[in-house]
Amino acid sequence: MKKAWIHLLLIVGAIVMIIPFFWMISTSFKSYLESMQIPPTIFPEQLRLENYAGVFESADFLTYYANTIFVTVVRTAAQLFLCSMAAYAFARLEFPFKNTLFILILSVLMVPIQVILIPNYALLSQFGWIDTFYALIVPGIFSAFGVFLLRQFFMGIPKELDEAAIIDGCSKWGVYWRVILPNAKPALVALGIFTVLASWNDFMWPLVMTNSADMRVLSVALPILKVNIQQNIRY
């Protein structure tokens, strides 16, 4: 009975969380007058697809989706690769000023993006990268948070596994690729989720670094659609 009450409570909570999404989808099939009706109607009188057609006619959302997916996938893959290599170096290798460099990397977490936005824009402008995928992807392929997260996880992997692999003939790269990464899948998945969400929802950076409609991502296109579509928003 105790488990039944817990599951009942979770089901009620899930329904409460789903209601806004259900309301959004239901409203998207209504006419404008029906969406403004008081008292509101839960289900549309007639399923209307012209709202979806109107969105794709007023803006090139297929391009925006393609840009967003491309930027998110490349940034996530590159960040997992680079952050895992850096974390492996800080967790397993010995080199001069290792701890100092790690503290410097962590200090990046204390710098807000608004502080470095103008210097970064000036730098990328000198590279000629403004309004290109380079500006959207390259600055996001490394993360101090990712290095910290993976380093802490790597340090929990027994070093005896490294030593056994070296005895079997593995190089440092072999230890990283064949021992560390397979045992760090939970941390890699966690970092991948954080990176996907951050890249998909990123608004300020794409807004500043892109000018043309062909380079827009969804986070930038949606507010522009909201402003341009009508004086009265078509909910």
DAPEMO-V779416 format. One record per residue. N is the residue number from 1. RES is the residue in three letters. SS is DSSP state (hx for helix, st for strand, lp for the rest). Layout:
n=N res=RES ss=SS
n=N res=RES ss=SS
//
This chain:
n=1 res=MET ss=lp
n=2 res=LYS ss=hx
n=3 res=LYS ss=hx
n=4 res=ALA ss=hx
n=5 res=TRP ss=hx
n=6 res=ILE ss=hx
n=7 res=HIS ss=hx
n=8 res=LEU ss=hx
n=9 res=LEU ss=hx
n=10 res=LEU ss=hx
n=11 res=ILE ss=hx
n=12 res=VAL ss=hx
n=13 res=GLY ss=hx
n=14 res=ALA ss=hx
n=15 res=ILE ss=hx
n=16 res=VAL ss=hx
n=17 res=MET ss=hx
n=18 res=ILE ss=hx
n=19 res=ILE ss=hx
n=20 res=PRO ss=hx
n=21 res=PHE ss=hx
n=22 res=PHE ss=hx
n=23 res=TRP ss=hx
n=24 res=MET ss=hx
n=25 res=ILE ss=hx
n=26 res=SER ss=hx
n=27 res=THR ss=hx
n=28 res=SER ss=hx
n=29 res=PHE ss=lp
n=30 res=LYS ss=lp
n=31 res=SER ss=lp
n=32 res=TYR ss=hx
n=33 res=LEU ss=hx
n=34 res=GLU ss=hx
n=35 res=SER ss=hx
n=36 res=MET ss=lp
n=37 res=GLN ss=lp
n=38 res=ILE ss=lp
n=39 res=PRO ss=lp
n=40 res=PRO ss=lp
n=41 res=THR ss=lp
n=42 res=ILE ss=lp
n=43 res=PHE ss=lp
n=44 res=PRO ss=lp
n=45 res=GLU ss=lp
n=46 res=GLN ss=lp
n=47 res=LEU ss=lp
n=48 res=ARG ss=lp
n=49 res=LEU ss=lp
n=50 res=GLU ss=hx
n=51 res=ASN ss=hx
n=52 res=TYR ss=hx
n=53 res=ALA ss=hx
n=54 res=GLY ss=hx
n=55 res=VAL ss=hx
n=56 res=PHE ss=hx
n=57 res=GLU ss=hx
n=58 res=SER ss=hx
n=59 res=ALA ss=lp
n=60 res=ASP ss=lp
n=61 res=PHE ss=hx
n=62 res=LEU ss=hx
n=63 res=THR ss=hx
n=64 res=TYR ss=hx
n=65 res=TYR ss=hx
n=66 res=ALA ss=hx
n=67 res=ASN ss=hx
n=68 res=THR ss=hx
n=69 res=ILE ss=hx
n=70 res=PHE ss=hx
n=71 res=VAL ss=hx
n=72 res=THR ss=hx
n=73 res=VAL ss=hx
n=74 res=VAL ss=hx
n=75 res=ARG ss=hx
n=76 res=THR ss=hx
n=77 res=ALA ss=hx
n=78 res=ALA ss=hx
n=79 res=GLN ss=hx
n=80 res=LEU ss=hx
n=81 res=PHE ss=hx
n=82 res=LEU ss=hx
n=83 res=CYS ss=hx
n=84 res=SER ss=hx
n=85 res=MET ss=hx
n=86 res=ALA ss=hx
n=87 res=ALA ss=hx
n=88 res=TYR ss=hx
n=89 res=ALA ss=hx
n=90 res=PHE ss=hx
n=91 res=ALA ss=hx
n=92 res=ARG ss=hx
n=93 res=LEU ss=lp
n=94 res=GLU ss=lp
n=95 res=PHE ss=lp
n=96 res=PRO ss=lp
n=97 res=PHE ss=lp
n=98 res=LYS ss=hx
n=99 res=ASN ss=hx
n=100 res=THR ss=hx
n=101 res=LEU ss=hx
n=102 res=PHE ss=hx
n=103 res=ILE ss=hx
n=104 res=LEU ss=hx
n=105 res=ILE ss=hx
n=106 res=LEU ss=hx
n=107 res=SER ss=hx
n=108 res=VAL ss=hx
n=109 res=LEU ss=hx
n=110 res=MET ss=hx
n=111 res=VAL ss=lp
n=112 res=PRO ss=lp
n=113 res=ILE ss=hx
n=114 res=GLN ss=hx
n=115 res=VAL ss=hx
n=116 res=ILE ss=hx
n=117 res=LEU ss=hx
n=118 res=ILE ss=hx
n=119 res=PRO ss=hx
n=120 res=ASN ss=hx
n=121 res=TYR ss=hx
n=122 res=ALA ss=hx
n=123 res=LEU ss=hx
n=124 res=LEU ss=hx
n=125 res=SER ss=hx
n=126 res=GLN ss=hx
n=127 res=PHE ss=hx
n=128 res=GLY ss=lp
n=129 res=TRP ss=lp
n=130 res=ILE ss=lp
n=131 res=ASP ss=lp
n=132 res=THR ss=lp
n=133 res=PHE ss=hx
n=134 res=TYR ss=hx
n=135 res=ALA ss=hx
n=136 res=LEU ss=hx
n=137 res=ILE ss=hx
n=138 res=VAL ss=hx
n=139 res=PRO ss=hx
n=140 res=GLY ss=hx
n=141 res=ILE ss=lp
n=142 res=PHE ss=lp
n=143 res=SER ss=lp
n=144 res=ALA ss=hx
n=145 res=PHE ss=hx
n=146 res=GLY ss=hx
n=147 res=VAL ss=hx
n=148 res=PHE ss=hx
n=149 res=LEU ss=hx
n=150 res=LEU ss=hx
n=151 res=ARG ss=hx
n=152 res=GLN ss=hx
n=153 res=PHE ss=hx
n=154 res=PHE ss=hx
n=155 res=MET ss=lp
n=156 res=GLY ss=lp
n=157 res=ILE ss=lp
n=158 res=PRO ss=lp
n=159 res=LYS ss=hx
n=160 res=GLU ss=hx
n=161 res=LEU ss=hx
n=162 res=ASP ss=hx
n=163 res=GLU ss=hx
n=164 res=ALA ss=hx
n=165 res=ALA ss=hx
n=166 res=ILE ss=hx
n=167 res=ILE ss=hx
n=168 res=ASP ss=lp
n=169 res=GLY ss=lp
n=170 res=CYS ss=lp
n=171 res=SER ss=lp
n=172 res=LYS ss=hx
n=173 res=TRP ss=hx
n=174 res=GLY ss=hx
n=175 res=VAL ss=hx
n=176 res=TYR ss=hx
n=177 res=TRP ss=hx
n=178 res=ARG ss=hx
n=179 res=VAL ss=hx
n=180 res=ILE ss=hx
n=181 res=LEU ss=hx
n=182 res=PRO ss=hx
n=183 res=ASN ss=hx
n=184 res=ALA ss=lp
n=185 res=LYS ss=hx
n=186 res=PRO ss=hx
n=187 res=ALA ss=hx
n=188 res=LEU ss=hx
n=189 res=VAL ss=hx
n=190 res=ALA ss=hx
n=191 res=LEU ss=hx
n=192 res=GLY ss=hx
n=193 res=ILE ss=hx
n=194 res=PHE ss=hx
n=195 res=THR ss=hx
n=196 res=VAL ss=hx
n=197 res=LEU ss=hx
n=198 res=ALA ss=hx
n=199 res=SER ss=hx
n=200 res=TRP ss=hx
n=201 res=ASN ss=hx
n=202 res=ASP ss=lp
n=203 res=PHE ss=lp
n=204 res=MET ss=hx
n=205 res=TRP ss=hx
n=206 res=PRO ss=hx
n=207 res=LEU ss=hx
n=208 res=VAL ss=hx
n=209 res=MET ss=hx
n=210 res=THR ss=lp
n=211 res=ASN ss=lp
n=212 res=SER ss=lp
n=213 res=ALA ss=hx
n=214 res=ASP ss=hx
n=215 res=MET ss=hx
n=216 res=ARG ss=lp
n=217 res=VAL ss=lp
n=218 res=LEU ss=hx
n=219 res=SER ss=hx
n=220 res=VAL ss=hx
n=221 res=ALA ss=hx
n=222 res=LEU ss=hx
n=223 res=PRO ss=hx
n=224 res=ILE ss=hx
n=225 res=LEU ss=hx
n=226 res=LYS ss=hx
n=227 res=VAL ss=hx
n=228 res=ASN ss=hx
n=229 res=ILE ss=hx
n=230 res=GLN ss=lp
n=231 res=GLN ss=lp
n=232 res=ASN ss=lp
n=233 res=ILE ss=lp
n=234 res=ARG ss=lp
n=235 res=TYR ss=lp
//
